[in-house]
Amino acid sequence: MAEPAEPANPTKTAAQWRERLTDEQYHVTRERGTERPFSGQYHDFWQAGAYHCVCCGAPLFQSGHKFDAGCGWPSFSHGDGARLETLDDFSHGMRRTEVRCQQCGAHLGHLFPDGPPQRGGQRYCINSAALAFQPEFQNKTDDKD
């Protein structure tokens, strides 16, 4: 699993981003691309922890909000609203809501209103290539005195 990157300057040049990211990460996050469904490393991944922006390391989603939407991309019912921004996206002849990292402007995916009603009805459909996973820290100390 990839380690989250250190905080990044959102004014990096294209050459600096290309040097830092894989081709797929660059395409998804800097060119607003989309990975193929069911191809990303996190679409069927259920370990406890946090999902960070692959570009700048900002924490974006918690594993407890992840669910299987059957769409082929990691889906979350909630994100860290302070670290996410949404914009209208009229590409591909339709209106969608694009989700970006507020810290560095990375394209993450899209937000749809078809999530589980019991979880608020939202579905953040996010590209695995835009994410870096950090496992939950588990303190294994013995509480017996």
C-alpha positions, 0 to 999 in steps of 0.5 A, a space after each residue: 500500500 502506498 504511503 500518503 505523500 507529504 503536504 504538497 504545494 498546489 502550485 506545482 508545475 506539471 513536470 513536478 507532478 509527473 515526477 511525483 506521481 505514476 502515469 495513472 495517478 497523474 492522469 486521474 488527479 491532474 487531468 481529471 481522468 477516471 480509472 477503469 471500473 474494478 481495476 483500482 487497488 481499493 475498490 474491494 479493499 476493507 482494511 480499517 484506516 484512512 484514505 489520503 490524497 495521493 498528491 498531498 497527503 490530506 486525510 479525506 475518507 475513513 474506512 468506516 464510511 466505505 461501502 460496496 456500491 457495486 460500481 467498481 470504484 471505492 465508494 464512501 458515504 461521507 468524506 472530510 468536508 473541510 478537505 473536500 471541495 465540489 464543483 459542477 462538472 458538465 463533461 461527457 454531456 451530463 451534469 455531475 458533481 466533481 470531488 477535489 482535494 481542497 488542499 491541492 486541487 487533485 481530482 478525486 472522483 464524483 459525488 452522487 445522490 444515490 448512496 444508502 439512505 441509512 448513511 445519508 444518501 450520498 455516494 462519493 465515487 472515488 478513483 483508487 489512483 487518487 488515494 493512498 491508504 494509511 492503516 489504523 494504528 492499533 495500540 496493542 498494550 496490555 491493560 491488565 494491572 
